[in-house]
Amino acid sequence: MLYPDFSNLNGLELVPLQILLQCDSDHAMYGYPASSLRGAFGRALEATDPEVFLRLFKPKTPENHPLNEVLPEDPPRPYILCPIPLDNSQRQYFIAFHITLIGRAALEMTAVRNAVARMAQDGIGPKKSKFQIVEMVEGSSLSFFFNPGDSLQRLTIEYLTPMSLQVSGATGHSMLAEVPSLPLLVERLWNRAFILNALYTDKISDAAAMVLPAGDSERESWYPVEWHVQRAKILRKSNNCAGHFLPGWVGHCTYLGNFYHWLPLLRFGQYLHAGRDTAFGSGKYMLT
C-alpha cells in the first residue's frame, strides 16, 4: 500500500476573519454574492495597500523557488472569501462572510481588516450599498496535522458551493469532470495543499511528493452507494444580468470503503476548499 508523506503538509495554517455587515436599507447583489464581495474587497485592498493586493490577488511563483519547475506560474490565491448563509429575516439587510488567509498571508491581517472597512464605506453590489461593520472577529487558526485513527467505513460528502474538478479533455484543454468523484477530489485537494504549502510557508517539500503514488488500496476501495449531485447554475458575474455560470457540482454523495489515511486531509479540506475558484468560495464541502 502506497500513501503520500502527509507530514509534508504538517503546519499548513489557515486563519479566518469572520465579518458581519449591516445595511441601512435593503441591498441587492445579483448572481453569486461572493463575486460581488470579492470584487469590492479587491478594489478596497488595492486602494488601501497595493502591495498586499498584488500578493493576495496576483501571486506568482518566484523564479528562484526551489520547486519552480513543478509549481504553476499562476498559483492558487492565498485566501478564501466565502459567504456565510443567513436566514430570510436577516438576508435583506445583512451580509456575512469570512476571509480565510493561508500560511504567510495571515501576516496581512491588518491590511485585510482595513480593506473590509473601506469596502463597507465605498459600497457593495450594483447599487453600491453602504454598510456598517457589526462584527469583524479573527477566529482561531487551524493547522493541518496528520493524525489518522478513525476506522470509518461510510462517508458522505455534501458539496455546498460549486465543486469544479478539472480534467484534461480530448483536445488537451481542461474541462469539468463528468462527476465529482472522491478519488479525484482527494487528488486535487492534495495538489492544492501541496502548492499552497510550498509557496506560502517556509517548508519546502520534495517535488516528487506533488504527485500521488499509484497503488493506493484505500482509494481503490472507495465505492459510491448514493449519488445526488447536479450541475451548479450560479452566475459568477454579478454586476449585471450578463456573464457566465460557475462550473461545478452541488449535492451530496456517499461512499463505502476504508478512509483511514485520508480522513485528516479530507477534514482539513472542509476549510481549505478544493477545485477551481476557491478564492471566492467555490469548492466548499462538508463531511457527515
N, C-alpha and C positions, 0 to 999 in steps of 0.2 A: 504494500500500500504506500503510495507516494503522496505526500502533502507538502505544501509550501512552508517555508520557515516563517511562521506567523510572528515570530519575535522581531522581524524586520519592521513591523508596524507599531511595536510597543512604544507608547509615549506620544503617538499622534493625538493632538489635543484639539478639542472643539470648545469654544467659549461663546455662549448665546447671550444676546441682548434682546430682551422682550419689551415691546413697545405697544402702548395703547394710546391712540389719538382720538380726540373728540371734536366734531364739527358743530358750529353753532346752528347750522341749517342742514337740510338733507343734502347728501352728496351723491355723485354718480361716477362710477368707474365701469366703462363698458368692457366686455370680454373678461379676460383673466386678471383679477386685481393685482397679482404680483407683477404683471407687466407695467402697469401704471406706477406702482410703488417703486420698482427697480429704476424706472426712468427718472422719477422725481428724486430718488436717493442719489443716483448717479450725477444728475445736474447739480444738486446741492453739494455733493462731495467735491466735484470738480471746481465749483466756485469757492469753496472754503479751504480746500487743501489739494491743489492739482497734483502734487507728488504722490500723495496717498491714493488719489483717484487712479493714477496710472498703475500703481502697484496692485490695486484690487480689481480694477476693471479691464486693464490691458496688460496682464503679466506676460512675460516672455521667458523662455528658458535661457539662462545665461550661456554664452558661447563657451565659457571656461568651466561649465559644470562638469563634474566627473562622469555623469551619465548623459551627457549631451546627445550622444548618438542614438539613444533609445527613447529619450523623453520627447514629447511633442513640442514643436516650436510655439504653438498656441495652446498652452496648458489650461487645465481647469482653473477657474477663478477661486481664490482662497476665501470665499464667503458663500453663504446660502441665505437668500431672502425668501421667507415663506410666510404667507398669510396664515393667521390663526382663525378658524371658523368661529363666528358669533351667532347667537340665536337671533330670530327675526326682530325681537324688540330692540336689539342693540345695533343691528346691521345698518340702519338708516343714518345713524349719527356717529358711529364709532368705526374705527379701523384698528385691528390688532394684527401684529406680525412680529416675527423675530428675525434678527440678522445674526447668523452664526459665523464667527470668524475662526479660521482654520490655521493651526500652527502659529507661525510667526506673525500672521495677520492680526492676532489678538493684541499685539503691541500698538495697533492703530485704533484702539477702542475710543480714545478721546476724540480723534478726528471723526469717527463714525457717529458718536454722540452729537458733535457739533453739526454734522451734516443732517442728522434727523431733525434737530431743532430748526435748521434752515429750510428743510423741505416742508415742514409743517407751516412755517411762516410764508413761504413762497406760494404754497398751494399745490394740491394733488388732483390729478384727473383732468378731464376735458374742461370742467368748469373752474379749474384752479381753486378748488375749495380750500379755505384756510382752516387749520386745525390747531387745537391746543394739546399739549402733551399732558396726558393724565398720569401716565406711568412709563418709566424707562428704567428697567431693572436688569442689571447684569446677573445672569444665572451662574450656577456652579459649573466649573469646567468639567468636561468629560474626556477621558483619555482611553485609548484602546489598550487593552491588556489581555493577552491570550491566556485564558484560564478555562479550558474545557472541563466537562464534568457531568453535564446533563445527558441523559440517555433517552431523549425524546425519540419517538418513532412516528409521530404525526405532527405536521407543521402546516399552519395556514398563514398565507401572506395576503394582506389586503393592500392593494395599490391605491393610495389616497389621492395622489396627483399623477398626471400622465407619466408613465414609465416608458421611456423611449430607449430601447436597447437596439443599437445599430449592428448590422451585419453587412458583409460585402455582397453586393448583388452580382448578377451575371456579367455586367459591364465593368465591374471593379469599383463602382460607386457605392457608397454606404446607403443603406436603406433600413427602414424599420423592420425588426424581426417579426416574423409572422405570429409568434406567440411569445409572451414574456416568461420563458421557461426559467425554472430555478437554477439549473446549471449555468445558463447564460448570465443570469443575474449575478451569481457569485463571481463569475469570471470578470464581468465588467466592474463589479464592486471592488474586487481585489486590485484590478488595474488602476482604478481611480484612487484608491487608498495608497497604493504604492507611489504613484506620481505625486500626489499631494505631500506625502511624507518625504519624498526625495527633494522636493522643491521648497517646502515651507517649514522644514525642521532642519536641525543640524546633523541629522543622522543620514548617512549615505549607505545604501544597500548595494548588493551585488546586482549588476544589470540583468543577469540571467534569472534572478528571482522575480522579475516582472512577468514572466510567462509561467502560467500554472503547469506543473508537471502532469504528464499523462499517466494513466493507470490508477487514478484515484477511485477505489472501490466504493467509497461513500457517495461521491457524486453520481456514480453509475447506478447506485441503488435507489436513487430518488424516483418515485413513481407518482404521477398525478392521479388523484382519485376524484377530485371535484374541480370544475373549471368554469368560472363565471366571470369572464372578462370581456370588455368591449373597447372598441376604438374610442379614444377621447375626442370630444368635439368642443375644444376650448379655444377661444380666439386669443391669439397672442398679442396682436397689435390692438391697443385699447383706446387710442385717442380718437378713433372714429370707427365706423362700422366696416371699413375695408380691412384688409390684412389677411393673415393666414392662420390656420389652426395648428395648435401644438400637436406634434405627432406623439403617439404614446397610447398606453393601455391603462384602463382603470378597472377595478373589480377585485375579485379575490380568487385564490386557488389553494387547494390543499394537497400536500404531498405526504406519502409514506416513505420511510427509509431510515437510514442512520445519519444523524446530523451532528454527531459528537464533536468533530474537529471544527466544523464550520459555524456553529452557533455563536461564538464570540464575535466573529466578523459580521454575521447577519444581524445580530443585535446592535452592534455599533453602527451598521449601515442605516438603521432607522433614523439616525440623526445626521449621518453623512450624506444620505441620498445616493442615487445611482443613475446612470444613463446620461442623456443629454439635458441641457437647460436647467441644471441643478442650481445655477446662480439665482434663478427666480422661482425656486420651489418645486420644480418638476422632480420626479423620481423619488418621492416620499412614499414609504411603505410602513406597514406595521405588522408585527408578528403576533399571532394569537394561538 
